Amino acid sequence: MNIKTLGLPLAVAAFLALGGCSTPTVVTLQNGTQYLTKDMPKTKNKDGFYEFEDISGTKVKVRSDEVATVRKED
């Protein structure tokens, strides 16, 4: 079998597999600010902060008492 005929189906399968792993999430702060994240943020860690990356690639770290809700994007 030709490598070119296998390449496209394998690329599509890899894309679909990786796309299924992410869970777009909306993080809403107490002041009303909303962040759309690529994936579910790390839950509150030992220093009391949530850490996540928004859709623009910016890493965000906020205190847990500033977070109002964390929900999956509809």
C-alpha positions as CSV (number, residue, x, y, z in Angstrom):
1,M,0.0,0.0,0.0
2,N,1.2,3.5,-0.8
3,I,2.2,5.8,2.1
4,K,0.1,8.6,0.6
5,T,-3.1,6.6,0.7
6,L,-2.5,5.8,4.4
7,G,-1.4,9.3,5.4
8,L,-4.7,11.1,5.0
9,P,-6.9,8.6,6.9
10,L,-4.3,8.4,9.7
11,A,-4.1,12.2,10.0
12,V,-7.9,12.4,10.1
13,A,-8.1,9.7,12.8
14,A,-5.4,11.5,14.9
15,F,-7.2,14.8,14.6
16,L,-10.5,13.3,15.7
17,A,-8.8,11.5,18.6
18,L,-7.1,14.6,19.9
19,G,-10.2,16.7,19.4
20,G,-12.2,14.4,21.6
21,C,-9.8,14.8,24.5
22,S,-10.4,18.5,25.0
23,T,-13.3,19.9,27.0
24,P,-13.9,23.6,26.3
25,T,-14.8,25.2,29.6
26,V,-16.1,28.6,30.7
27,V,-14.6,29.9,34.0
28,T,-16.6,32.8,35.5
29,L,-15.1,35.0,38.2
30,Q,-17.0,36.7,41.0
31,N,-16.6,40.1,39.1
32,G,-18.3,38.7,36.0
33,T,-15.2,38.1,33.9
34,Q,-15.4,35.0,31.8
35,Y,-12.6,32.9,30.4
36,L,-13.1,30.4,27.7
37,T,-10.5,27.6,28.2
38,K,-9.2,24.9,25.8
39,D,-9.6,22.2,28.5
40,M,-11.0,21.8,32.0
41,P,-8.8,23.8,34.4
42,K,-6.7,22.2,37.0
43,T,-8.7,22.1,40.2
44,K,-7.7,24.1,43.2
45,N,-4.1,23.2,44.0
46,K,-2.3,23.3,47.4
47,D,-1.7,27.1,47.2
48,G,-5.4,27.8,46.6
49,F,-5.3,28.8,42.9
50,Y,-7.0,27.6,39.7
51,E,-4.6,27.3,36.8
52,F,-5.7,27.2,33.1
53,E,-4.9,28.3,29.6
54,D,-7.5,30.4,27.8
55,I,-8.2,29.9,24.1
56,S,-5.7,32.6,23.1
57,G,-2.9,30.5,24.8
58,T,-2.5,32.8,27.8
59,K,-1.8,31.1,31.1
60,V,-4.2,32.3,33.8
61,K,-3.9,31.7,37.6
62,V,-6.7,33.0,39.8
63,R,-7.5,32.5,43.5
64,S,-10.1,29.9,44.2
65,D,-12.3,32.4,46.1
66,E,-12.5,34.6,43.0
67,V,-14.0,31.8,40.9
68,A,-17.8,31.8,40.8
69,T,-18.4,28.8,38.4
70,V,-16.6,26.4,36.2
71,R,-18.8,24.7,33.5
72,K,-18.5,23.0,30.2
73,E,-19.2,25.2,27.2
74,D,-22.6,24.6,25.7
